Amino acid sequence: MEAFEAARDLNITTIGLTGRGGGKMAPLSDILIAVPHKFASHIQEAHIVIGHLICAIVEESLCSPRQ
């Protein structure tokens, strides 16, 4: 939570990966991805996939040749 508060003070955009509802991280996240499930294991599995997708999008935008 302190990292998200520090990011806000530094005007850094944050992405919060949470479970259903977002919890304490919801109001501190600029982008909130809340997995709507009640089991932590399922939420964590979804977070793994989401993390890989974010990495793929970043790699595509930074490493693709410009046309």
Buried (B, 14 or more C-beta within 10 A) or exposed (E): EEEBEEBBEEEEEBEBBBBEEBEEBEEBBEEBBBBEBEEEEEBEEBBEEBEEEEEEEEEEEEEEEEE
